[in-house]
């Protein structure tokens, strides 16, 4: 299954290349870097549905009962949602280094402060004692100086494009069940956007498919809405979140870290941060 998703992701890049190949060289790239990463994942959102896997002969039975749907969305959330805070903190750390806010002797401190704060992950042992420790360097994109915010943006954008294309394909039902396979209308709508390359500002490219010039996490939340409701029910009476040590940011109008529920984390790490990053 992982290989199938990877193939769709990489073919999304290839299809983008093919669609804008006739543009002047300077415009042969995505509307912004997040678009290039999102295109293949948009297709994978359809290709990974049980109904699609059954249709192409990779699954014998597309079980539609409630438990199967929750299991499917939990699997998707582990891929799509668990990544969001990491995708964001990578360049939060990098930008703090570039501005001089984080000095070399605090590189590792800042890295783990962000990981504790946004991911709820603590280092396995004390990583602050040796000034030579440099855990950010274990992630390829840091020493390679490769921007990472593109992946964060793509993980939001892909759901926005997915919902728009599902509407074009006249797909009814929950968003997590939508499959645009064989929809010529959806294919043309997406293809027309890809043909623009970077010849137009990215809000115009987005508007061509989604009828809006603003990135929004609303489609992502809509996709996972059944899972959000299930998690709320399962976690009744439980303390959700982690200690807000090191001055961890919190969603507005909250007083404790237990406010880091799934819905507020979505809103905090997508809607608010995207506005400050790209608009």
Backbone as CSV, one residue per row, in Angstrom:
resi,resn,N_x,N_y,N_z,CA_x,CA_y,CA_z,C_x,C_y,C_z
1,UNK,0.830,-1.204,0.000,0.000,0.000,0.000,0.869,1.261,0.000
2,UNK,1.930,1.210,0.797,2.826,2.372,0.858,3.436,2.670,-0.507
3,UNK,3.811,1.613,-1.220,4.396,1.801,-2.546,3.378,2.388,-3.520
4,UNK,2.123,1.963,-3.406,1.073,2.484,-4.281,0.909,3.989,-4.082
5,UNK,0.911,4.431,-2.820,0.778,5.857,-2.519,1.995,6.616,-3.029
6,UNK,3.185,6.042,-2.839,4.408,6.690,-3.305,4.397,6.860,-4.818
7,UNK,3.925,5.841,-5.532,3.846,5.923,-6.990,2.933,7.064,-7.405
8,UNK,1.783,7.201,-6.750,0.872,8.297,-7.080,1.512,9.653,-6.797
9,UNK,2.218,9.744,-5.678,2.868,11.010,-5.334,3.902,11.399,-6.390
10,UNK,4.743,10.463,-6.769,5.793,10.777,-7.736,5.221,11.020,-9.131
11,UNK,4.180,10.273,-9.498,3.538,10.510,-10.793,2.841,11.862,-10.824
12,UNK,2.433,12.352,-9.658,1.876,13.703,-9.590,2.900,14.731,-10.010
13,UNK,4.155,14.562,-9.544,5.235,15.443,-9.988,5.415,15.350,-11.502
14,UNK,5.442,14.120,-12.015,5.653,13.906,-13.445,4.535,14.556,-14.257
15,UNK,3.294,14.387,-13.803,2.171,14.972,-14.528,2.248,16.502,-14.536
16,UNK,2.679,17.060,-13.417,2.869,18.517,-13.359,3.909,18.947,-14.395
17,UNK,5.047,18.221,-14.460,6.084,18.534,-15.447,5.517,18.504,-16.871
18,UNK,4.727,17.485,-17.162,4.173,17.325,-18.504,3.197,18.436,-18.855
19,UNK,2.424,18.861,-17.871,1.396,19.866,-18.141,1.992,21.247,-18.401
20,UNK,3.090,21.595,-17.721,3.641,22.942,-17.941,4.901,22.936,-18.824
21,UNK,5.158,21.843,-19.527,6.386,21.707,-20.309,6.505,22.722,-21.438
22,UNK,5.384,23.258,-21.930,5.429,24.200,-23.057,5.548,25.655,-22.626
23,UNK,5.579,25.907,-21.323,5.754,27.265,-20.829,7.217,27.691,-20.952
24,UNK,7.496,28.996,-20.927,8.886,29.446,-20.844,9.579,28.819,-19.635
25,UNK,10.874,28.604,-19.749,11.614,27.866,-18.727,11.370,28.429,-17.327
26,UNK,11.323,29.737,-17.198,11.167,30.357,-15.884,9.864,30.030,-15.185
27,UNK,8.871,29.578,-15.943,7.560,29.255,-15.365,7.339,27.757,-15.202
28,UNK,8.347,26.949,-15.509,8.187,25.498,-15.422,8.446,25.010,-14.003
29,UNK,7.538,25.328,-13.124,7.575,24.890,-11.726,6.183,25.062,-11.147
30,UNK,5.985,24.589,-9.934,4.673,24.671,-9.325,4.280,26.094,-8.977
31,UNK,2.978,26.303,-8.791,2.486,27.636,-8.440,3.168,28.141,-7.180
32,UNK,3.364,27.290,-6.223,4.333,27.485,-5.142,4.837,26.084,-4.787
33,UNK,5.909,25.955,-4.037,6.469,24.610,-3.800,5.474,23.632,-3.191
34,UNK,4.511,24.125,-2.404,3.523,23.243,-1.811,2.607,22.604,-2.837
35,UNK,2.351,23.296,-3.948,1.490,22.748,-5.000,2.118,21.492,-5.589
36,UNK,3.406,21.553,-5.879,4.053,20.401,-6.499,3.962,19.172,-5.597
37,UNK,4.103,19.370,-4.297,4.031,18.243,-3.366,2.606,17.737,-3.194
38,UNK,1.625,18.618,-3.361,0.234,18.258,-3.083,-0.430,17.469,-4.202
39,UNK,-0.003,17.706,-5.454,-0.743,17.163,-6.600,-0.861,15.640,-6.549
40,UNK,0.259,14.957,-6.358,0.201,13.497,-6.311,-0.600,12.994,-5.132
41,UNK,-0.515,13.697,-4.003,-1.260,13.269,-2.824,-2.757,13.466,-3.002
42,UNK,-3.155,14.450,-3.817,-4.579,14.619,-4.138,-5.096,13.343,-4.800
43,UNK,-4.352,12.831,-5.745,-4.754,11.597,-6.436,-4.727,10.408,-5.481
44,UNK,-3.752,10.398,-4.592,-3.630,9.286,-3.647,-4.789,9.248,-2.662
45,UNK,-5.388,10.391,-2.351,-6.544,10.405,-1.447,-7.699,9.602,-2.043
46,UNK,-7.826,9.624,-3.355,-8.841,8.795,-4.014,-8.362,7.356,-4.145
47,UNK,-7.093,7.198,-4.528,-6.565,5.857,-4.799,-6.476,4.989,-3.553
48,UNK,-6.441,5.610,-2.370,-6.301,4.834,-1.133,-7.632,4.426,-0.526
49,UNK,-8.744,4.875,-1.084,-10.042,4.509,-0.523,-10.318,3.025,-0.763
50,UNK,-10.951,2.347,0.198,-11.254,0.923,0.011,-12.070,0.640,-1.245
51,UNK,-13.013,1.536,-1.571,-13.840,1.310,-2.762,-12.995,1.338,-4.030
52,UNK,-11.995,2.231,-4.083,-11.123,2.302,-5.261,-10.244,1.057,-5.349
53,UNK,-9.698,0.647,-4.211,-8.843,-0.538,-4.203,-9.615,-1.779,-4.657
54,UNK,-10.886,-1.825,-4.277,-11.712,-2.947,-4.732,-11.960,-2.859,-6.233
55,UNK,-12.217,-1.640,-6.721,-12.519,-1.456,-8.138,-11.355,-1.855,-9.031
56,UNK,-10.119,-1.623,-8.576,-8.957,-1.965,-9.412,-8.399,-3.351,-9.082
57,UNK,-9.114,-4.091,-8.238,-8.764,-5.484,-7.995,-7.709,-5.735,-6.934
58,UNK,-7.427,-4.733,-6.104,-6.432,-4.916,-5.053,-7.059,-5.244,-3.701
59,UNK,-8.380,-5.233,-3.642,-9.076,-5.541,-2.396,-10.303,-6.367,-2.730
60,UNK,-10.493,-7.447,-2.017,-11.625,-8.331,-2.296,-12.932,-7.759,-1.778
61,UNK,-12.859,-7.111,-0.619,-14.089,-6.628,0.006,-13.867,-5.240,0.595
62,UNK,-14.637,-4.271,0.141,-14.559,-2.910,0.669,-15.599,-2.771,1.782
63,UNK,-15.226,-3.174,2.977,-16.144,-3.171,4.112,-16.544,-1.740,4.456
64,UNK,-17.837,-1.463,4.514,-18.335,-0.118,4.751,-18.879,0.078,6.167
65,UNK,-18.663,-0.888,7.086,-19.220,-0.703,8.424,-18.444,0.376,9.172
66,UNK,-19.042,0.865,10.258,-18.507,2.015,10.989,-17.101,1.756,11.512
67,UNK,-16.873,0.583,12.066,-15.562,0.265,12.622,-14.481,0.294,11.540
68,UNK,-14.811,-0.227,10.366,-13.845,-0.233,9.271,-13.515,1.185,8.827
69,UNK,-14.529,2.052,8.811,-14.296,3.440,8.424,-13.390,4.153,9.430
70,UNK,-13.631,3.925,10.719,-12.790,4.550,11.751,-11.357,4.037,11.647
71,UNK,-11.202,2.744,11.427,-9.859,2.182,11.265,-9.135,2.812,10.075
72,UNK,-9.865,3.007,8.983,-9.280,3.625,7.791,-8.847,5.062,8.086
73,UNK,-9.721,5.811,8.752,-9.376,7.209,9.039,-8.263,7.330,10.074
74,UNK,-8.202,6.397,11.015,-7.082,6.396,11.961,-5.768,6.179,11.219
75,UNK,-5.777,5.274,10.264,-4.588,5.024,9.465,-4.193,6.272,8.687
76,UNK,-5.171,6.952,8.097,-4.899,8.168,7.339,-4.390,9.275,8.258
77,UNK,-4.967,9.372,9.457,-4.560,10.421,10.396,-3.123,10.237,10.849
78,UNK,-2.709,8.982,11.023,-1.328,8.725,11.415,-0.348,9.209,10.351
79,UNK,-0.795,9.236,9.120,0.038,9.722,8.020,-0.092,11.233,7.853
80,UNK,-1.328,11.725,7.810,-1.569,13.122,7.445,-1.530,14.091,8.628
81,UNK,-2.082,13.687,9.758,-2.205,14.618,10.885,-0.958,14.608,11.759
82,UNK,-0.434,13.433,12.033,0.748,13.362,12.893,1.924,14.124,12.291
83,UNK,1.929,14.280,10.980,3.022,14.985,10.313,2.958,16.502,10.483
84,UNK,1.768,17.065,10.622,1.603,18.522,10.565,2.505,19.286,11.532
85,UNK,2.522,18.958,12.822,3.384,19.745,13.709,4.866,19.625,13.372
86,UNK,5.309,18.438,12.933,6.715,18.287,12.553,7.019,19.078,11.294
87,UNK,6.117,19.022,10.320,6.305,19.773,9.083,6.407,21.262,9.318
88,UNK,5.742,21.734,10.358,5.771,23.154,10.694,7.015,23.523,11.494
89,UNK,7.371,22.711,12.478,8.466,23.090,13.385,9.829,23.037,12.703
90,UNK,9.967,22.245,11.640,11.248,22.170,10.941,11.730,23.561,10.535
91,UNK,10.845,24.310,9.860,11.267,25.636,9.417,11.082,26.698,10.496
92,UNK,10.244,26.445,11.492,10.227,27.342,12.651,11.614,27.389,13.274
93,UNK,12.220,26.210,13.442,13.575,26.140,13.991,14.564,26.841,13.058
94,UNK,14.466,26.560,11.776,15.419,27.113,10.809,15.321,28.644,10.760
95,UNK,14.077,29.157,10.742,13.905,30.605,10.682,14.459,31.278,11.937
96,UNK,14.300,30.636,13.083,14.820,31.216,14.324,16.350,31.262,14.304
97,UNK,16.963,30.313,13.598,18.420,30.328,13.438,18.835,31.463,12.498
98,UNK,18.125,31.580,11.373,18.477,32.603,10.380,18.324,34.022,10.938
99,UNK,17.331,34.245,11.779,17.115,35.586,12.330,18.071,35.907,13.470
100,UNK,18.776,34.909,13.949,19.683,35.122,15.067,19.034,34.939,16.424
101,UNK,17.736,34.658,16.437,17.037,34.435,17.698,17.626,33.235,18.437
102,UNK,17.934,32.178,17.679,18.553,30.987,18.258,20.037,30.984,17.912
103,UNK,20.873,31.075,18.915,22.321,31.113,18.726,22.880,29.686,18.690
104,UNK,24.084,29.513,18.136,24.645,28.157,17.984,24.642,27.325,19.257
105,UNK,24.868,27.939,20.410,24.896,27.164,21.651,23.509,26.708,22.088
106,UNK,22.462,27.225,21.407,21.078,26.861,21.745,20.383,26.084,20.627
107,UNK,21.140,25.679,19.598,20.526,24.965,18.472,19.739,23.741,18.947
108,UNK,20.341,22.915,19.748,19.680,21.686,20.178,18.553,21.971,21.166
109,UNK,18.779,22.953,22.052,17.742,23.334,23.017,16.463,23.742,22.290
110,UNK,16.620,24.598,21.274,15.454,25.108,20.535,14.746,23.967,19.798
111,UNK,15.513,23.064,19.214,14.937,21.932,18.482,14.025,21.108,19.379
112,UNK,14.506,20.754,20.567,13.707,19.911,21.450,12.594,20.688,22.144
113,UNK,12.789,21.975,22.321,11.697,22.784,22.857,10.502,22.772,21.904
114,UNK,10.780,22.906,20.612,9.712,22.877,19.616,9.086,21.492,19.513
115,UNK,9.880,20.459,19.598,9.353,19.100,19.481,8.487,18.746,20.691
116,UNK,8.907,19.188,21.875,8.078,18.948,23.059,6.784,19.744,22.961
117,UNK,6.930,20.973,22.531,5.792,21.891,22.527,4.742,21.512,21.493
118,UNK,5.168,21.286,20.257,4.225,21.078,19.162,3.893,19.608,18.915
119,UNK,4.825,18.717,19.203,4.577,17.294,18.964,4.288,16.502,20.237
120,UNK,4.653,17.051,21.384,4.499,16.295,22.614,5.509,15.182,22.728
121,UNK,6.664,15.336,22.073,7.720,14.319,22.076,8.912,14.835,22.873
122,UNK,9.390,14.030,23.810,10.567,14.394,24.588,11.773,13.593,24.119
123,UNK,12.949,14.174,24.260,14.169,13.478,23.921,14.332,12.252,24.824
124,UNK,14.900,11.161,24.334,15.012,9.927,25.123,15.984,10.052,26.291
125,UNK,16.905,11.017,26.219,17.841,11.283,27.317,18.219,12.756,27.243
126,UNK,18.920,13.231,28.243,19.263,14.648,28.296,20.218,14.998,27.157
127,UNK,19.719,15.807,26.245,20.522,16.162,25.071,21.124,17.555,25.197
128,UNK,21.054,18.148,26.390,21.515,19.521,26.556,22.914,19.617,27.164
129,UNK,23.463,18.512,27.618,24.732,18.559,28.345,25.928,18.772,27.423
130,UNK,25.934,18.102,26.278,27.072,18.183,25.370,26.818,19.273,24.327
131,UNK,27.605,20.338,24.304,27.375,21.418,23.325,27.566,20.956,21.888
132,UNK,28.160,19.764,21.704,28.350,19.244,20.358,27.127,18.521,19.809
133,UNK,26.117,18.285,20.632,24.901,17.626,20.161,24.196,18.501,19.127
134,UNK,23.795,17.887,18.027,23.083,18.637,16.969,22.057,17.721,16.325
135,UNK,20.969,17.478,17.038,19.943,16.555,16.558,19.213,17.036,15.306
136,UNK,19.028,18.347,15.086,18.372,18.765,13.828,19.095,18.241,12.591
137,UNK,20.407,18.053,12.692,21.172,17.576,11.542,20.859,16.162,11.133
138,UNK,20.120,15.423,11.966,19.747,14.051,11.595,18.629,14.023,10.566
139,UNK,17.986,15.167,10.352,16.967,15.279,9.313,17.623,15.847,8.055
140,UNK,17.576,15.093,6.975,18.295,15.440,5.742,18.096,16.893,5.330
141,UNK,16.874,17.393,5.409,16.562,18.716,4.874,17.268,19.852,5.610
142,UNK,17.747,19.596,6.816,18.470,20.638,7.557,19.884,20.825,6.997
143,UNK,20.746,19.799,7.004,22.088,20.009,6.431,22.062,20.270,4.929
144,UNK,21.040,19.778,4.223,20.945,20.003,2.775,20.352,21.371,2.446
145,UNK,19.931,22.118,3.479,19.348,23.453,3.291,18.150,23.417,2.341
146,UNK,17.316,22.414,2.519,16.113,22.263,1.702,14.894,22.742,2.483
147,UNK,14.188,23.758,2.000,12.999,24.261,2.718,11.987,23.147,2.955
148,UNK,11.314,23.201,4.085,10.396,22.128,4.469,8.948,22.581,4.581
149,UNK,8.717,23.880,4.620,7.355,24.363,4.818,6.450,23.944,3.657
150,UNK,7.059,23.634,2.512,6.285,23.176,1.362,5.467,21.933,1.691
151,UNK,6.007,21.047,2.520,5.305,19.808,2.862,4.141,20.094,3.805
152,UNK,4.360,21.017,4.731,3.269,21.414,5.622,2.107,21.993,4.807
153,UNK,2.438,22.919,3.903,1.407,23.536,3.062,0.706,22.474,2.212
154,UNK,1.477,21.548,1.654,0.885,20.538,0.772,-0.093,19.638,1.512
155,UNK,0.181,19.370,2.801,-0.697,18.485,3.556,-2.027,19.151,3.872
156,UNK,-2.094,20.470,3.790,-3.361,21.183,3.927,-4.003,21.363,2.560
157,UNK,-3.190,21.792,1.596,-3.684,22.081,0.251,-4.307,20.867,-0.411
158,UNK,-3.737,19.692,-0.206,-4.252,18.507,-0.896,-5.701,18.219,-0.536
159,UNK,-6.099,18.478,0.697,-7.491,18.242,1.090,-8.417,19.302,0.499
160,UNK,-7.907,20.527,0.384,-8.702,21.587,-0.228,-8.949,21.285,-1.708
161,UNK,-7.914,20.839,-2.407,-8.073,20.466,-3.812,-8.943,19.219,-3.948
162,UNK,-8.777,18.276,-3.040,-9.559,17.032,-3.071,-11.050,17.332,-2.974
163,UNK,-11.422,18.180,-2.037,-12.846,18.505,-1.893,-13.375,19.211,-3.137
164,UNK,-12.598,20.148,-3.679,-13.039,20.876,-4.867,-13.227,19.938,-6.054
165,UNK,-12.300,19.008,-6.247,-12.398,18.074,-7.369,-13.523,17.073,-7.161
166,UNK,-13.779,16.706,-5.908,-14.909,15.819,-5.621,-16.224,16.497,-5.990
167,UNK,-16.308,17.795,-5.745,-17.514,18.538,-6.125,-17.658,18.596,-7.645
168,UNK,-16.547,18.795,-8.339,-16.577,18.823,-9.800,-17.017,17.464,-10.344
169,UNK,-16.560,16.397,-9.700,-16.904,15.038,-10.129,-18.298,14.612,-9.670
170,UNK,-18.972,15.548,-8.971,-20.335,15.297,-8.476,-20.400,14.055,-7.577
171,UNK,-19.397,13.944,-6.722,-19.344,12.850,-5.765,-20.184,13.204,-4.538
172,UNK,-21.076,12.326,-4.166,-21.893,12.528,-2.969,-21.310,11.705,-1.829
173,UNK,-21.728,12.030,-0.625,-21.278,11.260,0.525,-20.103,11.896,1.241
174,UNK,-19.606,11.243,2.287,-18.499,11.785,3.084,-17.252,11.993,2.240
175,UNK,-16.487,13.016,2.601,-15.296,13.362,1.826,-14.250,12.250,1.860
176,UNK,-14.166,11.517,2.971,-13.140,10.479,3.060,-13.451,9.271,2.170
177,UNK,-14.665,9.221,1.601,-15.026,8.127,0.698,-14.937,8.522,-0.771
178,UNK,-14.650,9.786,-1.034,-14.671,10.283,-2.411,-13.554,9.676,-3.251
179,UNK,-13.888,9.303,-4.481,-12.930,8.761,-5.431,-13.190,9.408,-6.789
180,UNK,-12.261,10.224,-7.268,-12.475,10.935,-8.539,-11.963,10.127,-9.731
181,UNK,-11.658,8.865,-9.505,-11.168,7.982,-10.572,-12.109,8.011,-11.770
182,UNK,-11.537,8.224,-12.950,-12.248,8.232,-14.231,-13.162,9.438,-14.421
183,UNK,-13.059,10.448,-13.598,-13.845,11.660,-13.807,-13.078,12.589,-14.751
184,UNK,-13.547,12.701,-15.982,-12.887,13.568,-16.957,-13.023,15.036,-16.563
185,UNK,-14.159,15.370,-15.922,-14.365,16.762,-15.512,-13.339,17.181,-14.455
186,UNK,-13.150,16.306,-13.465,-12.174,16.608,-12.418,-10.758,16.632,-12.993
187,UNK,-10.481,15.715,-13.903,-9.159,15.674,-14.526,-8.847,16.932,-15.310
188,UNK,-9.851,17.426,-16.043,-9.641,18.648,-16.829,-9.432,19.855,-15.907
189,UNK,-10.231,19.929,-14.857,-10.107,21.043,-13.914,-8.705,21.069,-13.300
190,UNK,-8.219,19.903,-12.874,-6.885,19.828,-12.294,-5.817,20.114,-13.346
191,UNK,-5.977,19.544,-14.526,-5.000,19.740,-15.598,-4.855,21.195,-16.001
192,UNK,-5.972,21.911,-16.059,-5.926,23.333,-16.423,-5.124,24.132,-15.401
193,UNK,-5.234,23.745,-14.133,-4.446,24.435,-13.109,-2.963,24.102,-13.259
194,UNK,-2.651,22.837,-13.521,-1.261,22.428,-13.651,-0.580,23.107,-14.832
195,UNK,-1.329,23.357,-15.890,-0.768,23.991,-17.085,-0.250,25.401,-16.805
196,UNK,-0.739,26.025,-15.743,-0.311,27.388,-15.422,1.130,27.423,-14.912
197,UNK,1.624,26.299,-14.391,2.950,26.317,-13.781,3.025,27.431,-12.754
198,UNK,4.078,28.231,-12.843,4.197,29.383,-11.949,3.978,30.692,-12.708
199,UNK,3.283,30.609,-13.855,3.068,31.801,-14.688,2.076,32.770,-14.068
200,UNK,1.287,32.302,-13.118,0.344,33.152,-12.412,0.587,33.016,-10.913
201,UNK,0.256,34.042,-10.120,0.403,33.916,-8.661,-0.390,32.720,-8.145
202,UNK,0.145,32.064,-7.105,-0.495,30.827,-6.644,-1.948,31.006,-6.209
203,UNK,-2.365,32.160,-5.642,-3.789,32.273,-5.311,-4.698,32.133,-6.533
204,UNK,-4.214,32.586,-7.709,-5.007,32.436,-8.930,-5.105,30.968,-9.344
205,UNK,-4.018,30.245,-9.194,-4.040,28.814,-9.514,-5.004,28.079,-8.601
206,UNK,-4.968,28.406,-7.313,-5.883,27.778,-6.364,-7.327,28.112,-6.697
207,UNK,-7.569,29.361,-7.036,-8.931,29.803,-7.352,-9.496,29.055,-8.555
208,UNK,-8.645,28.693,-9.494,-9.106,28.009,-10.696,-9.753,26.662,-10.374
209,UNK,-9.337,26.032,-9.286,-9.901,24.736,-8.902,-10.882,24.884,-7.742
210,UNK,-10.495,25.634,-6.716,-11.257,25.657,-5.462,-12.174,26.861,-5.308
211,UNK,-12.172,27.764,-6.291,-13.021,28.966,-6.222,-12.738,29.824,-4.996
212,UNK,-11.522,29.819,-4.539,-11.085,30.673,-3.440,-9.605,30.957,-3.615
213,UNK,-9.159,32.092,-3.114,-7.755,32.467,-3.203,-7.025,32.233,-1.879
214,UNK,-7.702,31.646,-0.916,-7.142,31.458,0.423,-6.930,29.985,0.734
215,UNK,-5.753,29.665,1.283,-5.554,28.331,1.827,-6.396,28.176,3.083
216,UNK,-6.963,27.007,3.257,-7.826,26.771,4.410,-7.725,25.323,4.853
217,UNK,-7.791,25.120,6.162,-7.777,23.765,6.716,-9.179,23.186,6.858
218,UNK,-10.190,23.900,6.389,-11.573,23.441,6.592,-11.832,22.100,5.905
219,UNK,-11.239,21.874,4.740,-11.454,20.602,4.032,-10.786,19.456,4.769
220,UNK,-9.615,19.706,5.329,-8.919,18.696,6.121,-9.763,18.290,7.323
221,UNK,-10.320,19.281,8.004,-11.157,19.005,9.175,-12.430,18.267,8.758
222,UNK,-13.001,18.662,7.625,-14.208,17.996,7.123,-13.920,16.530,6.803
223,UNK,-12.770,16.265,6.204,-12.380,14.894,5.850,-12.331,14.011,7.090
224,UNK,-11.748,14.536,8.174,-11.561,13.736,9.385,-12.672,13.945,10.418
225,UNK,-13.754,14.599,10.038,-14.808,14.903,11.005,-15.364,13.662,11.713
226,UNK,-15.638,12.555,11.009,-16.114,11.361,11.733,-15.120,10.867,12.772
227,UNK,-13.830,10.949,12.460,-12.801,10.518,13.401,-12.711,11.476,14.591
228,UNK,-12.829,12.771,14.329,-12.799,13.762,15.416,-13.919,13.485,16.414
229,UNK,-15.118,13.224,15.894,-16.259,12.937,16.771,-16.026,11.651,17.557
230,UNK,-15.475,10.651,16.904,-15.198,9.380,17.579,-14.173,9.573,18.681
231,UNK,-13.113,10.342,18.397,-12.074,10.584,19.392,-12.612,11.354,20.591
232,UNK,-13.480,12.313,20.335,-14.087,13.056,21.449,-14.854,12.116,22.364
233,UNK,-15.569,11.203,21.760,-16.361,10.260,22.559,-15.444,9.311,23.327
234,UNK,-14.416,8.809,22.675,-13.501,7.864,23.307,-12.694,8.509,24.432
235,UNK,-12.417,9.807,24.302,-11.550,10.491,25.261,-12.303,11.250,26.340
236,UNK,-13.598,11.010,26.457,-14.371,11.677,27.509,-13.768,11.367,28.876
237,UNK,-13.549,12.415,29.653,-13.010,12.232,30.988,-11.504,12.101,31.047
238,UNK,-10.854,12.098,29.876,-9.398,11.966,29.836,-8.750,13.343,29.661
239,UNK,-7.579,13.511,30.224,-6.809,14.741,30.014,-6.075,14.624,28.691
240,UNK,-6.423,15.471,27.743,-5.839,15.405,26.407,-4.783,16.496,26.265
241,UNK,-3.566,16.131,25.904,-2.526,17.129,25.695,-1.283,16.818,26.497
242,UNK,-0.498,17.850,26.798,0.743,17.674,27.528,1.076,18.971,28.254
243,UNK,2.051,18.903,29.135,2.440,20.076,29.914,2.974,21.170,28.998
244,UNK,2.579,22.401,29.306,2.999,23.511,28.451,4.310,24.120,28.950
245,UNK,5.322,23.255,29.073,6.624,23.735,29.522,7.282,24.579,28.443
246,UNK,8.269,25.356,28.845,9.066,26.173,27.927,8.226,27.198,27.175
247,UNK,7.107,27.591,27.741,6.304,28.622,27.097,5.691,28.173,25.792
248,UNK,5.226,26.921,25.725,4.623,26.418,24.486,3.419,27.253,24.101
249,UNK,3.292,27.584,22.827,2.113,28.353,22.398,0.849,27.531,22.539
250,UNK,-0.257,28.208,22.772,-1.553,27.544,22.899,-2.560,28.244,22.005
251,UNK,-3.636,27.567,21.631,-4.691,28.240,20.874,-5.239,29.413,21.672
252,UNK,-5.796,30.419,21.005,-6.327,31.581,21.711,-7.401,31.206,22.730
253,UNK,-7.502,32.022,23.776,-8.551,31.891,24.794,-8.495,30.565,25.542
254,UNK,-7.268,30.066,25.798,-7.123,28.854,26.591,-6.159,29.137,27.720
255,UNK,-6.240,28.339,28.773,-5.398,28.590,29.926,-4.538,27.397,30.306
256,UNK,-4.695,26.272,29.622,-3.888,25.104,29.966,-3.624,24.276,28.735
257,UNK,-2.582,23.446,28.812,-2.195,22.632,27.659,-3.189,21.524,27.384
258,UNK,-4.100,21.251,28.308,-5.093,20.212,28.049,-6.061,20.644,26.955
259,UNK,-5.934,21.895,26.506,-6.779,22.368,25.408,-6.297,21.849,24.056
260,UNK,-5.159,21.139,24.001,-4.651,20.639,22.736,-5.436,19.406,22.300
261,UNK,-6.728,19.570,22.062,-7.532,18.496,21.507,-7.287,18.440,20.013
262,UNK,-7.773,17.393,19.369,-7.563,17.264,17.935,-8.109,18.474,17.168
263,UNK,-9.373,18.910,17.395,-9.875,20.028,16.607,-9.072,21.300,16.817
264,UNK,-8.703,21.630,18.079,-7.979,22.873,18.295,-6.571,22.795,17.731
265,UNK,-5.963,21.617,17.743,-4.640,21.463,17.161,-4.708,21.680,15.660
266,UNK,-5.769,21.137,15.006,-5.947,21.383,13.573,-5.973,22.877,13.311
267,UNK,-6.848,23.567,14.027,-7.026,24.989,13.782,-5.751,25.766,14.058
268,UNK,-5.101,25.455,15.165,-3.912,26.193,15.568,-2.763,25.999,14.590
269,UNK,-2.542,24.762,14.141,-1.381,24.476,13.306,-1.631,24.647,11.815
270,UNK,-2.861,24.950,11.431,-3.123,25.104,10.008,-3.628,26.507,9.688
271,UNK,-4.820,26.841,10.142,-5.400,28.124,9.776,-4.527,29.288,10.220
272,UNK,-4.173,29.352,11.500,-3.424,30.497,12.032,-2.037,30.595,11.427
273,UNK,-1.323,29.469,11.354,0.059,29.538,10.892,0.155,29.775,9.388
274,UNK,-0.779,29.244,8.636,-0.739,29.454,7.199,-0.895,30.943,6.868
275,UNK,-1.780,31.599,7.575,-1.970,33.033,7.354,-0.653,33.775,7.533
276,UNK,0.094,33.437,8.585,1.340,34.143,8.860,2.455,33.738,7.903
277,UNK,2.365,32.541,7.317,3.454,32.044,6.471,3.328,32.535,5.042
278,UNK,2.138,32.415,4.478,2.021,32.606,3.041,1.245,33.843,2.601
279,UNK,0.432,34.410,3.443,-0.452,35.474,2.963,0.050,36.834,3.361
